[in-house]
Amino acid sequence: MNLNPRSNFIQKFNARRDQLKSLLCIGLDPELEKLPKISLDSKAPLVHFTETIIRYTHSYAAAWKPNVAFFERLGAEGYFALEHMVRLMKEVSPEVPIVMDAKRGDLANTSKEYAKYFFETLGVDALTVNPYMGRDSLVPYLDLGGYIFVLGLTSNPSSQDFQKQKLLGKDLYLYEEVSDQMAKLAEEYPDQVGLVVGGTHPSEIQSLRVRHPELYFLIPGFGAQGGDLKSIVQASGKRSLINSSRGITLSSLEEDFGEVAKKKSEEVHLQMNQLFL
């Protein structure tokens, strides 16, 4: 039984989406080797880079999606940058929900600790999680009141290795079974469960949307990974966060990389305005 306050992620995202008439989720994947020289030459490269991106692009963000791996690799310095970034997002754009891309998935007692870090210590609005270990590895996030995006059908080429395998005795792919199970979990925990669906699978996005019209989708794979924006928007509808990371934030290595990122985010924003349903 959920005794904690329920996530207000959906309310925050809906308000921001409708204000901007956009589904743009801006991802921050600050791969150290690909950062502009001006950031690398600073005392804290990740802090310099993420702060610049946030200040230049926040006006066009319907959501943020930082990926924790690019911070964890630097140990204490990385965690300092991660926590500084989250604080800055809340200061500069408190109305924009933060989806932490961590893809956690572990035993229930471990999941509870992850949940406490991301939802209580950091105070992010949503978290990506891996459902491979089953329901009891997901419930701790929900009992704490958090919102989770569960990996369903991912955008990478090898998603077919497991996710597109048919289940014995069922005319279902594994990702479809996952989506069905998450829809059931969402009935128990309303407005706390969404699904990750890769933008490189527009036909599958459309079939999943028909299958689960009530679920919110987090859709990576647009832009650098090859997903087509128009196809994704038409297939997914308004209950979707369409993520662009490298295509916006790593589009320049020059000193004006923040201004370039702003221009790129504005371009996507205007495209989404035209496609907004």
N, C-alpha and C positions, 0 to 999 in steps of 0.2 A: 504493500500500500504506500502511495506517495504522500509523505508527510511534509515535504518541502515545497516552497513556492514554485509554481510551474513557470517554465521559461517564457519570456515575453518576446522571444526571437521572431515569431511569426508576425506579431503586431508591429515590431520595429521594421522588419523587412517590408511588409505590406505598405506601411506609411511612406517609407523611403522610395519604394518602387513606384507608387502612385504619384508621389511628388515629382520624381524625375521622368516618369514614363519610360523607365529603363529597367533592364534586368541585369545590368553589368555588375559583376563581382570582380573586383580587382585583386589579383593574386600577387603576393610578395614572396618570391623565391630567390633571395639574394645569394646566388652562387658566387662564392668569393672570387674565383678565377675569371668571372665574366663581368665584374663590377667596373665602372668607370675609374680611370686613374685618380681623379680628384677624390673619390671615396677611398680608394686603396691607400692614398697618401695621407689620409686623415688619421687621427689617433685611434678612432673607433670606426672602422670601415662600414660595418653593418648599421651602426647608429646613423652615420652620415647618409648612407644610401637610403635607408627606409624613411628617415625623417624628411629627406628631400622629396621622395615619391609621395608621401602622405600629404605634405603641404601643397604640392603642385596638383595632385589628382583628386583630392577628397570631394571636390564639388561634383564629380561625375560617378562616384562610387555608390551603388545601391547596397553593396556589402563589401567587406574586406575578407581576403582569405590568405593569411600568411601560412607558410609551410614550416613547421617547427624543425625539420631536419637540417635546414640551412643555417640554423642558429645552434643547434645541439653540437654540431661538429667542432665548434670552437670552445666547448666546455663552459667554464664560468663566464668568460667574455661573451659567449654567444647567448647565454641565459640573461645576462645583463641587457644585451641588445634587444632580446625578445620582449622582456618585461618593459623596457623603456618604450619600445614600439607600441605595445598595447596601451600603455598609459597615454602616449601621444595621440593615438587614434581616438581615445575617449575624450581627450582635451580638444582636439581640432574638429572632430566630427562625432560627437556623442550620439547623434541620431542614426549613425551607420552601424549595422550589426557586424560583429566580428566572428567569422567562422575559422576556428583554428584547425588547420589541416595536419593532423597527427596520425590518423589511421590506427589508433590504438585498438588492441584486442587481446584480452588476457583473462585469467581467472577472476572470479567475482571480487575477492578481497583486493587484488591488484587494480582492477578496474575502479574500485571505490577510491583508491589513492590517486589514480589519474584524474578521476572526476573532481576530486577535491582541489587538485592543483589547477586544472584548467577553469573550472567553474567558480571556485571560491577564491583561490589565491590570485589568479590572473583576472578572473571575472569576464571571460569571453562569453559570447552569446550561444555559440554552437561549436560542435566538435565532430570531425570525421572519425568513424570507428569501423573496425573489421568484424563481421558477424560470424567468422569461421568457427568460433568456439561456442556459439549458440546463445540462447536467450539469457541465461544467467550471467553471461559476461557483458550484457548490454544494460540490464536492469539497474545496476548501481548508478549509472549516469542519469537515468530517468528518475530514480528515487531521490536523487539530489536536486531534481528540478531542472536538469539540463536538457538541451536540445541536441539530438544526434543525427548526423547524416551517415547512413549505413552504406558501405560499399555494395553496390548491386552489379552494375555492368561498367567496368572501367574502360578508359579510352586507349590503353596501351594495346599493341598488336597481340600480345600473349594472353589477353583476357579470354580468348577462346580456349586456352588450355584447360581451364576448369569451369569458368562461368558459362560457357556455351556447350557444355556437355549435357546430354539428356539424362534425366533421372530414371533408374530402372522402375518399371511399373507405372510410370507417369509420362504423359506426353508433355513434359515441361523441361525447359532448360533450368540449370541450377540458378541462374540469375532471376528467373521468373519465380521460382520457389522462394528465393530470398525476398523478393518484392512482396509476395503474398504473405509471408510470415511477418514482414515489417508492417504491412497494412493491418494485420491483426494486432500487433503490438501497439500500433498507433490508436486503435480503438480503446485500449486500456490506458494509454498515456496520450490523450489528445494534445495536438499541437506541440509534440516533442520528438516526433520521428519523421525523418525524411530519407531520401534515397540518392546515392551518387550514381549518375548515369553518364557515361562518356559521350561527348559531343561528336565523336567519330562514328556513332551508331544512330543516325537519324531515324531509320525505320524502326529500330528497337525502342527508341525514345517514344515514338508515336504509339507503338503498341502498348508500351508500359503506361503511357498517359491514358489511353482508353481503359486499360486494366485497372488503373488506380488514379482516378481523376482528383482525389482528395490529397494525395501526397505531394509534398514539395520536393523538387529535384535540384540537386547541385550538379551542374553540368560543366566539367572541365573538358579540355580538348579543343576549344575554339581558338582559332588563330594559329599559333606556332605548331600545334599538333594536327592541323588540317581540317578541323570541323568548320562547316559552312554556317554562317550566322543565320541567314534566312531560313534554311532548312531546320535548324535547331529551334528557332523561335516558333515557327509554324507547327512543329511536332510537339513541343513541350508546353506551350501556353504560358500564362502569367504566373503560375505557381512554380517558378524556376529561377535559379540563380545561374547565369551563364558567365563562366569564369574566363578571364584572360590574364595571364601572368607575364610571360616573357615578351609577348607581342606589344605590351604597353611599357612595362617597367625596365626591360633590357633592350629597348629599341635604339639606344644611343650610348656610346662610350665617351662622348665629348663632355665638356664641362657644363653644357646646357642640357644634360640628360633629363633633368626635371621638367624643363619646358617642352622637350620632345615628348616625354611621357604624358604631359598634360594635353598636348595636341593629339596624340594617339587615342587617349581616353575620350577626348571630345568627339573624335571621328566615330568611335564605336557608339558613343552615347547618341549621336545624331542618327546613326543607322538604326539603332534600337527604337528611337522616337518614331521613325517612319514605319517600323514593323510592329510597334506596340499594339496589342490586341484589345 
